[in-house]
Amino acid sequence: MKKSRDDQLNAFVNYYLEKRNYFINHQNKSNKDKIKKRGLSIKEMITSSIVDNCCQIFPIKGQFTNRDTDFDFLTTNNTNKCENHHDLSSTSLSPDQEEENLEKAFDQLQRLPPCIPGPCIGYLEGCNPCTVDIRQDIKYFAAGFDNSEINLWSLTALGFKTQKSYSNQQSSILSNPLRLALESDVNNANSETSPHRLHTSLTGDKTLSGASILRGHYGPVYGLNFVANSHLISCSEDTTIRLWDLNSCKNKFVYSGHLYPVWCIDSSPLELYFVSGSRDTTARLWNYERLHPIRIFAGHILDVDVVKFHPNAAYIATGSSDKTIRLWELKSGQVVRLLEGHKATVTSLAFSPDGKYLVSGGDDCAIKVWDLRTTKGPLASLTSHRAPVNDVCFNGDGSVFISASSDRTVKYWDFQQLKETNTVNKYLLHSTPTDFSLIKLKMLPHNVIYIHGQKL
């Protein structure tokens, strides 16, 4: 590939090579004596019905609904053209031809409509937590409270599963939210009309509803983050960060170094490090094996309210009550970008999957899009929300970003068109009203986004 190739092209190649390998293995098992053991070229693979043959493992049927494109993966003509893959010539394409075909196919994919995630909303009945997190594999859900406790539920015991969501389809899950039962629901737990209670097989102290209680902090818990190997990290007003073993529900390590309450934490993509932000105006980098920080990022003049790792794990972004965003290089500890534009506290940050853009939300009800390759002001400023923006995140391919606000709405933005044309007003794809003040967004498998709300 040329050095100037868009990073998304690499993801596209890997995605379809997996489909090709599955197709070859599937056909070889059933027709060992009938076909030659030869992989399809990229052109054959894209213009054939191979997508249909792989739909059980790669569930993309139904995503390509735009009939304005020049071709359709699911048309009968394409299927008939490639009924006999083994009759195609075995002559392989040159690298330049393969690259040219990939460019054409990728251009076609870019013209497809953005894939809006299906929403799944949850809330805690009877109490509003300070922070929540749901594990990526949807096995655990955790909530931190102002009484210094962390409640942990097992979602597998409930049998909670996300539904597959396809482009431009709104999931029906939204009207039937995941309600996590607390003590107030125990008396009605056996009622036919009551929502699901989350039972758990975890050890340790439990609430009456079955949630395991993690005790160790002695101040409100403001940040939670699930990490690999059944662990959870938490931060608190007590100035400490703690690592929890989910199998035993015990505290393994206590990380000390901040001088004032710790507001936020985030784990690196490979989960080798984590970063924290505090009222002491610093962000600090930690290794899971060391109890003290390995680097301190000082430069903000007020609280660091949100921290986020760059996708390549070489940088972190911090948002502060001083209304600025700073991009730091981990190796040197120096600021490489200072982003100014918000008129109030920066509350949320999200990097695009390719790492070239940053989206921020703040208490000024604004969302700002930043091009990290330049030192100019924001690429776009979105002011559709009418209350503070509490969280932002991208979908899996980076074509859509989502914002959640205290105005009880979730908004979906066409990021692909926004960064190309910078026309703000036309690219609000969808706005979903809810009955909750929304505080947390997290992408889950099958293009589903979990949205956590609080009843007011």
C-alpha positions in Angstrom: 0.0 0.0 0.0 1.1 3.6 -0.6 1.9 5.6 2.4 -0.9 8.1 1.6 -3.6 5.3 1.7 -6.4 6.0 4.1 -6.1 3.9 7.3 -9.6 2.7 6.8 -8.5 0.8 3.6 -6.5 -1.5 5.8 -9.5 -2.4 7.9 -11.4 -3.0 4.7 -8.8 -5.4 3.4 -8.7 -7.4 6.6 -12.4 -7.5 6.8 -12.9 -9.1 3.3 -9.8 -11.3 3.6 -11.5 -13.0 6.5 -14.6 -13.6 4.4 -12.5 -15.0 1.6 -10.8 -17.5 3.9 -14.1 -18.6 5.4 -15.5 -19.1 1.9 -12.5 -21.2 0.8 -12.6 -23.4 3.9 -16.4 -23.9 3.6 -16.3 -24.9 -0.1 -13.2 -27.1 0.3 -14.9 -29.2 3.0 -18.0 -30.0 0.9 -16.4 -30.2 -2.6 -12.8 -31.4 -2.1 -12.7 -33.2 -5.4 -14.7 -30.7 -7.5 -12.8 -27.4 -7.1 -9.3 -26.3 -7.1 -7.8 -25.1 -3.9 -7.3 -21.5 -5.0 -8.2 -18.3 -3.2 -10.5 -15.8 -5.0 -9.0 -12.6 -6.1 -10.2 -9.4 -4.5 -12.2 -8.5 -7.6 -13.9 -11.9 -7.7 -14.6 -11.7 -4.0 -16.2 -8.3 -4.1 -18.4 -8.8 -7.2 -19.6 -12.3 -6.2 -22.1 -13.7 -3.8 -19.5 -14.5 -1.3 -21.0 -12.0 1.2 -24.2 -14.1 1.3 -22.2 -17.3 1.9 -20.6 -15.7 5.0 -23.6 -14.1 6.5 -23.8 -16.5 9.5 -20.3 -15.5 10.7 -20.2 -11.9 9.3 -23.8 -10.7 9.7 -23.9 -7.9 7.1 -27.1 -8.8 5.3 -29.5 -5.9 5.4 -26.9 -3.3 5.9 -26.6 -2.4 2.2 -30.0 -0.9 1.6 -29.2 2.1 -0.6 -30.4 1.3 -4.1 -28.7 4.5 -5.5 -25.3 2.8 -5.5 -23.8 1.4 -8.7 -23.9 -2.2 -7.5 -25.7 -4.3 -4.9 -24.2 -7.2 -3.0 -27.5 -9.0 -2.9 -28.7 -8.8 -6.5 -29.6 -11.9 -8.5 -27.3 -10.9 -11.4 -24.2 -10.9 -9.2 -25.1 -14.3 -7.8 -25.6 -15.8 -11.3 -22.3 -14.4 -12.5 -20.3 -16.3 -9.9 -22.2 -19.6 -9.6 -19.0 -21.6 -10.5 -16.1 -20.0 -8.8 -13.9 -22.9 -9.7 -14.2 -22.2 -13.4 -12.6 -18.8 -13.1 -9.1 -18.4 -14.4 -6.3 -19.1 -11.9 -4.2 -16.2 -13.1 -3.6 -13.9 -10.2 -3.8 -10.1 -10.4 -0.7 -8.0 -10.1 -0.3 -5.9 -6.9 -1.2 -2.7 -8.8 -4.4 -4.2 -10.2 -5.3 -5.5 -6.8 -4.8 -2.0 -5.3 -6.8 -0.4 -8.1 -9.7 -2.8 -7.6 -9.6 -2.2 -3.8 -9.8 1.6 -4.4 -12.8 1.2 -6.6 -14.6 -1.1 -4.2 -13.8 1.1 -1.2 -15.2 4.1 -3.1 -18.4 2.2 -3.6 -18.6 1.3 0.1 -18.1 5.0 1.1 -21.2 5.9 -0.8 -23.3 3.5 1.2 -25.5 5.1 3.9 -24.0 5.3 7.4 -24.8 2.5 9.8 -26.7 3.9 12.7 -26.2 1.8 15.9 -29.3 0.3 17.5 -29.9 1.8 21.0 -30.2 -0.2 24.2 -31.1 1.9 27.2 -30.7 1.0 30.9 -31.2 2.6 34.2 -31.0 1.9 37.9 -34.4 1.8 39.6 -34.6 3.8 42.8 -31.1 5.4 42.8 -28.8 7.5 40.5 -25.2 6.3 40.5 -22.2 8.6 40.1 -20.8 6.5 37.3 -21.5 3.2 35.4 -19.8 0.9 33.0 -20.8 -2.2 31.1 -18.2 -4.8 29.9 -17.6 -5.1 26.2 -18.6 -8.8 26.1 -21.8 -7.9 28.1 -21.1 -10.2 31.0 -20.9 -7.6 33.8 -22.4 -4.2 34.7 -21.0 -2.0 37.5 -22.2 1.2 39.2 -20.4 3.4 41.6 -22.2 5.3 44.3 -21.7 8.3 46.6 -21.7 6.0 49.6 -18.3 4.7 48.4 -19.6 1.3 47.3 -19.5 -0.4 43.9 -22.4 -2.7 42.9 -21.6 -5.4 40.4 -24.2 -7.4 38.4 -23.8 -10.5 36.3 -25.6 -10.0 33.0 -25.1 -13.6 31.9 -27.2 -14.8 34.8 -30.0 -12.7 33.5 -29.5 -13.8 29.9 -29.3 -10.3 28.6 -28.2 -10.2 24.9 -27.9 -7.4 22.4 -29.9 -7.7 19.1 -28.2 -7.2 15.8 -28.8 -3.8 14.3 -28.5 -2.8 10.7 -28.3 0.5 8.8 -31.1 3.0 9.3 -33.1 0.6 11.6 -34.2 1.7 15.1 -34.1 -1.1 17.6 -37.2 -1.9 19.6 -35.1 -2.4 22.7 -35.5 1.3 23.4 -39.1 0.9 24.5 -38.2 -2.0 26.8 -35.2 -0.8 28.7 -32.8 -2.9 30.8 -33.8 -2.1 34.3 -31.3 -3.1 37.0 -33.1 -3.9 40.3 -32.0 -2.5 43.6 -33.4 -3.2 47.1 -36.6 -1.4 46.3 -37.5 -4.0 43.7 -37.1 -7.1 46.0 -40.7 -7.3 47.2 -42.0 -7.2 43.6 -39.3 -9.5 42.2 -41.7 -12.3 41.6 -44.4 -10.2 40.0 -45.3 -11.0 36.4 -45.2 -7.3 35.6 -42.0 -6.5 37.3 -38.8 -6.1 35.1 -35.9 -8.6 35.2 -33.9 -8.8 38.3 -30.2 -9.4 37.9 -29.1 -12.4 39.9 -25.4 -13.2 40.2 -23.2 -16.1 41.0 -20.4 -13.8 42.2 -19.0 -14.2 45.7 -18.8 -11.5 48.4 -21.4 -9.3 50.0 -24.6 -8.8 48.1 -27.5 -6.4 48.0 -31.0 -7.9 48.4 -31.4 -7.8 44.6 -28.3 -10.0 44.1 -25.7 -7.5 43.1 -22.2 -8.0 44.6 -20.9 -5.2 46.7 -17.2 -4.1 46.3 -16.0 -2.2 49.4 -12.7 -0.4 49.8 -13.1 3.2 48.9 -14.0 5.7 51.6 -15.5 8.4 49.3 -17.9 8.7 46.3 -16.8 6.5 43.3 -16.6 8.7 40.2 -15.0 6.5 37.6 -15.2 2.8 36.5 -13.5 0.9 33.7 -13.6 -2.9 33.0 -10.2 -4.3 31.9 -9.0 -7.7 30.7 -8.8 -10.9 32.7 -11.9 -10.2 34.8 -10.7 -7.0 36.4 -12.2 -3.6 37.2 -10.5 -0.3 38.0 -12.2 2.5 40.0 -11.4 6.0 41.1 -12.8 8.0 44.0 -12.9 11.2 46.0 -10.6 9.5 48.5 -7.7 10.3 46.0 -7.0 6.6 45.2 -7.5 4.2 42.3 -8.3 0.6 43.0 -8.0 -2.6 40.9 -10.7 -5.3 41.6 -10.7 -9.0 40.9 -14.2 -9.8 39.6 -13.9 -13.6 40.4 -13.4 -13.0 44.1 -14.8 -9.5 44.3 -11.7 -8.5 46.3 -9.5 -5.4 46.0 -6.1 -6.4 44.6 -4.1 -3.1 44.4 -4.5 0.5 45.6 -2.8 3.1 43.4 -1.8 6.3 45.2 -0.4 9.6 43.9 -3.1 12.2 43.4 -3.5 14.9 46.0 -7.2 15.5 45.5 -10.3 13.6 44.3 -9.8 11.5 41.1 -12.7 12.3 38.7 -12.0 10.0 35.7 -10.0 7.0 34.4 -9.4 5.3 31.0 -7.5 2.2 30.0 -5.2 2.0 27.0 -6.3 0.1 23.9 -4.1 -2.9 24.7 -4.8 -2.4 28.5 -1.1 -2.1 29.4 -1.6 1.3 31.0 -4.3 3.5 32.4 -4.6 7.2 32.8 -6.4 9.2 35.5 -7.6 12.8 35.8 -8.0 14.7 39.1 -9.0 17.9 40.9 -5.3 18.5 41.5 -5.2 19.7 37.8 -3.0 16.8 36.6 -3.4 13.7 34.6 -1.3 10.7 35.6 -0.1 7.6 33.7 -0.1 4.2 35.5 1.2 0.7 34.9 -1.0 -2.0 36.4 2.1 -3.5 38.1 3.2 -0.3 39.8 1.4 1.4 42.6 2.7 4.9 41.8 2.4 6.9 38.6 5.0 6.6 35.9 4.3 10.0 34.4 2.6 13.2 35.4 0.9 15.5 32.8 0.8 19.0 34.3 -0.5 22.1 32.4 -4.2 22.6 33.1 -5.1 25.3 35.6 -8.3 23.7 36.8 -9.7 20.1 37.4 -9.0 17.5 34.7 -12.6 16.1 34.2 -12.1 13.6 31.3 -9.2 11.6 30.0 -9.1 9.5 26.8 -6.4 7.3 25.2 -5.6 7.8 21.5 -6.3 4.6 19.4 -2.5 4.1 18.9 -1.9 4.5 22.6 0.9 7.0 22.0 -1.1 10.0 23.1 -3.8 10.9 25.6 -6.3 13.7 25.5 -7.5 15.6 28.6 -10.5 17.9 29.0 -10.7 20.4 31.9 -12.8 22.8 33.8 -10.5 25.5 32.4 -12.4 25.0 29.1 -9.4 23.6 27.2 -8.4 20.3 25.7 -4.8 19.2 25.6 -3.2 16.4 23.6 -0.2 14.8 25.3 2.6 12.6 23.9 3.2 9.7 26.4 6.8 9.3 25.6 7.9 12.8 26.2 5.0 14.0 28.5 4.7 17.2 26.4 1.6 18.9 25.1 1.4 18.6 21.3 -2.0 20.2 20.8 -3.9 22.9 22.8 -7.5 23.0 21.7 -9.5 26.0 22.7 -13.2 26.8 21.9 -15.5 25.5 24.6 -17.1 28.1 26.8 -17.5 25.8 29.8 -16.1 22.6 31.3 -15.2 19.9 28.8 -17.0 16.8 30.0 -16.5 14.1 27.3 -14.0 13.2 24.6 -13.9 10.6 21.8 -11.2 9.8 19.1 -12.3 8.7 15.7 -11.2 5.1 15.0 -8.4 6.3 12.6 -7.1 8.7 15.3 -7.2 11.8 13.0 -10.1 13.5 14.7 -11.4 14.3 18.2 -14.9 15.0 19.2 -15.6 16.8 22.5 -18.7 17.7 24.5 -19.1 20.2 27.3 -21.3 21.9 29.8 -21.8 24.7 27.2 -24.2 22.3 25.4 -21.9 22.3 22.4 -20.1 19.5 20.5 -16.9 20.3 18.7 -15.1 18.4 16.1 -11.3 18.8 15.9 -8.9 17.8 13.1 -5.7 16.8 15.0 -3.5 17.2 11.9 -3.9 21.0 12.1 -3.5 23.6 14.8 -6.6 25.6 13.7 -9.8 25.9 15.6 -12.6 23.3 15.6 -13.6 21.8 12.3 -17.3 22.1 13.3 -19.3 23.3 16.3 -22.7 21.6 16.8 -25.2 23.3 19.1 -28.3 21.1 18.7 -28.4 20.0 22.4 -30.2 22.2 24.9 -28.4 20.9 28.1 -24.8 19.8 28.9 -23.4 17.0 26.7 -22.4 14.2 29.1 -20.8 11.7 26.6 -19.8 11.2 23.0 -18.6 8.1 21.1 -18.1 6.7 17.6 -19.6 3.7 16.0 -17.3 0.9 14.9 -16.4 2.2 11.4 -16.2 5.8 12.4 -19.0 6.9 10.0 -21.3 8.0 12.8 -20.7 9.6 16.2 -23.3 9.7 18.9 -23.9 12.3 21.6 -25.9 12.0 24.9 -27.1 14.9 26.9 -29.0 15.9 30.0 -31.7 17.2 27.7 -32.8 13.5 27.5 -31.9 13.0 23.8 -29.4 10.9 21.9 -28.3 12.3 18.6 -26.6 10.5 15.7 -24.3 12.6 13.4 -23.1 11.7 9.9 -19.4 12.2 10.6 -18.2 11.1 7.1 -20.1 13.9 5.4 -19.4 16.4 8.2 -15.6 16.1 7.9 -15.8 16.2 4.1 -18.2 19.1 3.6 -18.2 20.9 7.0 -21.9 21.6 6.5 -23.3 21.3 10.0 -27.0 21.7 9.6 -27.6 18.8 7.2 -25.9 16.0 9.0 -27.9 15.3 12.1 -29.1 11.8 11.1 -31.4 11.1 13.9 -32.5 12.4 17.4 -34.0 9.9 19.9 -35.9 11.4 22.8 -35.9 9.4 26.1 -37.3 9.7 29.6 -33.9 9.9 31.2 -31.0 12.3 31.7 -28.3 10.4 29.8 -24.8 10.0 31.3 -23.0 7.1 29.5 -22.5 5.7 26.0 -20.7 2.5 25.1 -20.6 0.6 21.8 -21.4 -3.2 22.1 -21.2 -6.1 19.7 -23.6 -6.3 16.7 -23.6 -2.5 16.2 -25.6 -1.8 19.4 -24.9 1.1 21.6 -25.6 1.0 25.3 -27.1 4.2 26.8 -27.4 4.7 30.5 -29.8 7.1 31.9 -30.9 8.6 35.2 -34.5 9.3 36.2 -35.0 12.9 37.3 
